[in-house]
Amino acid sequence: MGGKGSKPDFKELSKGTKFTTKELEQWFKKFKGDFPDGKINKQQFVKLYQKMFDTDADADATEFCSHVFRQYDKDNNGSIDFREFVTTLSIASRGTPQEKLHWAFQLYDKDNSGYLTEAEIVEILSSIYKSRCEANPQGKAADIAREIFSKADDNKDNKLSEAEFVKHSSHCTAIQELLQAF
């Protein structure tokens, strides 16, 4: 693809996303206009998120944005390049329901263990609720996590596998709350 911030091969990139080459060219132009050095750091990402989602001035989206940033920054180098940005954006905006569920599962699976724990769900959800200035974010998140585990932890091992998460996503209202939270 070339060096950081250089113009990517849009044909090649379109094969790995759900965007056309023309759409990628437009995204790249906007990306380079907003981030001339060709990358987004965590602080810039927080500002971008707050601008995109018009968050309340009193809201602190920093914690939640750190979790989402981790999902975009696939190479864990502390910044999001154009390829990482459009690849994740492609899933978020045009992905299949299955791809979106996988993305959401990875967001909640902070330690990449392949399982969700109640603590992981509480941490991510409470950060979402804090970013919305909701009352008692920790308590609300804990209630939802307990409900998810009571309904979706089929083998009662106190871990939610991706298979359990996907299986129960369509009829467990608490899992639907996780998916709609961001």
C-alpha positions as CSV (number, residue, x, y, z in Angstrom):
1,M,0.0,0.0,0.0
2,G,2.9,2.3,0.4
3,G,4.0,4.3,3.4
4,K,1.8,5.7,6.1
5,G,-0.5,8.3,4.7
6,S,0.4,7.6,1.1
7,K,-2.4,7.0,-1.4
8,P,-3.6,3.4,-1.1
9,D,-4.5,1.0,-3.9
10,F,-8.2,1.6,-4.0
11,K,-8.9,-1.4,-6.2
12,E,-7.1,-3.7,-3.8
13,L,-8.8,-2.1,-0.8
14,S,-12.2,-2.3,-2.3
15,K,-11.8,-6.1,-2.3
16,G,-11.5,-6.1,1.5
17,T,-14.3,-3.7,2.1
18,K,-17.9,-3.1,1.0
19,F,-16.9,0.2,-0.6
20,T,-16.4,0.9,-4.3
21,T,-13.1,2.4,-5.5
22,K,-14.9,5.7,-6.1
23,E,-16.3,5.7,-2.6
24,L,-12.8,4.9,-1.2
25,E,-11.3,7.7,-3.2
26,Q,-13.9,10.1,-1.6
27,W,-13.3,8.7,1.9
28,F,-9.5,9.1,1.4
29,K,-9.8,12.7,0.3
30,K,-11.9,13.5,3.4
31,F,-9.6,11.4,5.7
32,K,-6.5,13.2,4.4
33,G,-8.2,16.6,4.7
34,D,-9.1,15.9,8.3
35,F,-5.9,14.0,9.2
36,P,-3.1,15.3,6.9
37,D,-0.5,13.0,8.4
38,G,-2.6,10.0,7.4
39,K,-3.5,8.7,10.9
40,I,-5.8,9.3,13.8
41,N,-4.5,9.1,17.3
42,K,-6.7,8.3,20.3
43,Q,-7.3,12.0,21.3
44,Q,-8.3,12.9,17.7
45,F,-10.6,9.8,17.7
46,V,-12.4,11.0,20.8
47,K,-13.0,14.4,19.2
48,L,-14.2,12.8,16.0
49,Y,-16.6,10.6,17.9
50,Q,-18.0,13.5,19.9
51,K,-18.5,15.4,16.6
52,M,-20.0,12.6,14.7
53,F,-22.5,11.6,17.5
54,D,-23.1,15.2,18.8
55,T,-22.5,14.1,22.4
56,D,-23.6,16.1,25.3
57,A,-21.1,18.7,26.4
58,D,-21.1,17.2,29.9
59,A,-20.6,13.7,28.6
60,D,-17.2,12.0,28.8
61,A,-16.8,9.7,25.8
62,T,-13.1,9.1,26.4
63,E,-13.4,5.7,28.1
64,F,-15.8,4.4,25.5
65,C,-13.8,5.8,22.7
66,S,-10.7,3.9,24.0
67,H,-12.6,0.7,23.6
68,V,-13.8,1.5,20.1
69,F,-10.3,2.8,19.2
70,R,-8.9,-0.6,20.1
71,Q,-11.3,-2.2,17.5
72,Y,-10.1,0.2,14.7
73,D,-6.4,0.0,15.6
74,K,-5.8,-3.5,14.4
75,D,-2.0,-3.4,14.5
76,N,-2.0,-1.9,18.0
77,N,0.4,0.9,17.1
78,G,-1.5,3.7,18.8
79,S,-3.0,5.2,15.6
80,I,-5.6,4.4,13.0
81,D,-4.5,4.6,9.4
82,F,-6.9,4.9,6.4
83,R,-7.0,1.1,5.8
84,E,-7.9,0.4,9.4
85,F,-10.5,3.2,9.3
86,V,-12.3,2.1,6.2
87,T,-12.1,-1.6,7.0
88,T,-13.9,-1.1,10.3
89,L,-16.2,1.5,8.9
90,S,-17.2,-1.0,6.2
91,I,-18.3,-3.5,8.7
92,A,-20.1,-0.9,10.9
93,S,-22.0,0.7,8.0
94,R,-22.5,-2.2,5.5
95,G,-21.6,-5.4,7.2
96,T,-23.9,-8.3,7.4
97,P,-25.6,-8.9,10.7
98,Q,-23.1,-11.7,11.3
99,E,-20.2,-9.4,10.7
100,K,-21.6,-6.8,13.0
101,L,-22.2,-9.4,15.8
102,H,-18.6,-10.6,15.4
103,W,-17.4,-7.0,15.6
104,A,-19.5,-6.3,18.7
105,F,-18.3,-9.5,20.4
106,Q,-14.7,-8.4,19.8
107,L,-15.4,-5.0,21.2
108,Y,-16.7,-6.5,24.5
109,D,-13.9,-9.2,24.6
110,K,-11.3,-6.8,25.9
111,D,-8.7,-9.5,26.7
112,N,-9.2,-11.4,23.4
113,S,-9.9,-14.6,25.3
114,G,-12.7,-15.7,23.0
115,Y,-15.2,-15.3,25.8
116,L,-17.1,-12.5,27.5
117,T,-17.1,-12.1,31.2
118,E,-19.7,-10.1,33.2
119,A,-16.9,-7.7,34.2
120,E,-16.0,-7.0,30.5
121,I,-19.6,-6.4,29.6
122,V,-20.1,-4.1,32.7
123,E,-16.9,-2.1,31.8
124,I,-17.8,-1.5,28.2
125,L,-21.5,-0.8,28.9
126,S,-20.9,1.5,31.8
127,S,-18.5,3.5,29.6
128,I,-21.2,3.8,27.0
129,Y,-23.7,5.0,29.6
130,K,-21.2,7.5,31.0
131,S,-20.7,8.9,27.5
132,R,-24.5,9.5,27.4
133,C,-24.6,11.0,30.9
134,E,-27.0,8.3,32.1
135,A,-27.7,7.9,35.8
136,N,-26.0,5.0,37.6
137,P,-24.1,3.7,34.6
138,Q,-22.3,1.0,36.6
139,G,-25.5,-0.3,38.2
140,K,-27.4,-0.3,34.9
141,A,-24.5,-2.1,33.2
142,A,-24.3,-4.7,36.0
143,D,-28.0,-5.4,35.7
144,I,-27.8,-6.0,32.0
145,A,-24.7,-8.2,32.3
146,R,-26.5,-10.4,34.9
147,E,-29.5,-10.7,32.7
148,I,-27.4,-11.7,29.7
149,F,-25.6,-14.4,31.7
150,S,-28.8,-15.7,33.2
151,K,-30.3,-16.1,29.7
152,A,-27.4,-16.8,27.4
153,D,-24.7,-18.6,29.3
154,D,-26.0,-22.0,28.2
155,N,-23.3,-24.1,29.9
156,K,-23.2,-22.0,33.1
157,D,-19.5,-21.6,33.0
158,N,-19.6,-17.8,33.7
159,K,-18.2,-17.1,30.3
160,L,-20.1,-16.2,27.2
161,S,-18.7,-17.7,24.0
162,E,-19.2,-16.0,20.7
163,A,-21.5,-18.9,19.7
164,E,-23.7,-18.3,22.7
165,F,-23.6,-14.5,22.0
166,V,-24.7,-15.0,18.4
167,K,-27.3,-17.7,19.3
168,H,-29.1,-15.5,21.8
169,S,-28.6,-12.1,20.0
170,S,-32.0,-12.2,18.2
171,H,-34.2,-13.0,21.2
172,C,-32.3,-11.8,24.3
173,T,-33.3,-8.2,24.9
174,A,-30.3,-7.6,27.1
175,I,-27.9,-8.6,24.2
176,Q,-29.9,-6.4,21.9
177,E,-29.3,-3.6,24.4
178,L,-25.5,-4.3,24.0
179,L,-25.8,-4.1,20.3
180,Q,-27.8,-0.9,20.3
181,A,-25.7,0.8,22.9
182,F,-23.1,2.0,20.4
